[in-house]
Amino acid sequence: MFHFFSNSRNVLHLSSRVLGVGLAMLLAGIYGAYLYGGHLSIVALVSLHAMTIVGPTLLKIGYVMRLLAQHRLSKPQHAVVA
């Protein structure tokens, strides 16, 4: 697992996926919880309202992951001499 996160390109691709999922959750939560005019069960309403909280959280996590990966990719790589 640590090997996956030590590669900056893997983290950059993962951050793109996290950003996409966060945006989809936020938009679906806003539409379902506030804009949809039909009747929904209480479980569905609670889930949609939770998505409006979890979605932006994933956006923030994905954005920080993206910034860290881009920062690590911009630094020159030094060869390790063993």
C-alpha positions, -999 to 999 in steps of 0.1 A, spaced: 0 0 0 28 24 9 44 16 -25 12 28 -43 13 62 -25 50 67 -30 45 69 -67 33 105 -75 16 95 -107 -6 70 -89 -16 96 -64 -23 121 -92 -46 95 -110 -63 86 -77 -69 123 -69 -87 127 -102 -110 99 -94 -116 112 -59 -124 146 -73 -148 131 -98 -166 110 -73 -169 140 -49 -183 162 -75 -208 135 -86 -219 130 -50 -223 167 -44 -244 173 -75 -265 142 -70 -271 152 -33 -280 187 -42 -304 176 -69 -321 149 -49 -322 167 -15 -332 202 -27 -344 202 -63 -362 170 -69 -400 175 -65 -411 139 -60 -416 120 -28 -387 101 -13 -384 79 17 -367 93 48 -337 70 43 -332 83 8 -335 119 20 -310 114 48 -286 97 23 -289 126 -2 -283 152 26 -253 132 37 -240 132 1 -240 170 3 -215 167 32 -194 138 20 -191 151 -16 -173 184 -7 -152 165 18 -140 142 -10 -134 173 -32 -111 188 -6 -92 155 0 -88 150 -38 -76 186 -43 -50 183 -15 -38 149 -30 -35 166 -64 -15 195 -50 9 172 -32 13 149 -62 20 179 -85 45 193 -60 63 160 -58 64 157 -96 78 192 -101 108 184 -79 138 168 -96 143 132 -88 177 122 -71 192 89 -77 196 67 -46 231 53 -43 232 21 -24 
